Amino acid sequence: MAKNISVTIKFWKQNGPKDKGHFDTHELKNIPDLRHVLALH
């Protein structure tokens, strides 16, 4: 039986080369299958 997983994804976001960037954080909770996470690309 597969277990649900939770992941936290941090990524760099910047509108352009001269704009100040920042990290965004997204939490994905209780994902029933890793294939759902891989489909988010």
C-alpha positions in Angstrom: 0.0 0.0 0.0 1.4 3.4 -1.0 1.7 6.2 1.5 0.8 9.8 0.8 3.7 12.2 0.7 4.2 15.9 1.4 6.9 18.0 -0.2 8.1 21.6 0.1 9.4 23.2 -3.2 11.4 26.4 -3.2 12.2 28.1 -6.5 13.8 31.3 -7.6 11.4 33.8 -9.3 12.6 36.8 -11.2 10.7 38.8 -13.8 13.8 39.8 -15.8 17.6 40.1 -15.7 17.5 43.5 -14.1 14.6 42.8 -11.7 15.2 41.9 -8.1 14.3 38.2 -7.6 13.1 36.2 -4.7 12.4 32.7 -3.6 8.9 31.3 -3.6 7.9 28.4 -1.5 5.0 26.0 -2.2 3.9 23.2 0.0 2.2 20.1 -1.5 0.5 18.0 1.1 -1.0 14.5 1.1 0.0 13.6 -2.5 -1.3 10.1 -3.1 1.3 9.2 -5.7 4.7 10.7 -6.8 3.5 10.7 -10.4 1.2 13.7 -9.5 4.2 15.7 -8.4 6.2 14.9 -11.5 3.4 16.0 -13.7 3.6 19.6 -12.3 6.6 20.5 -14.4 
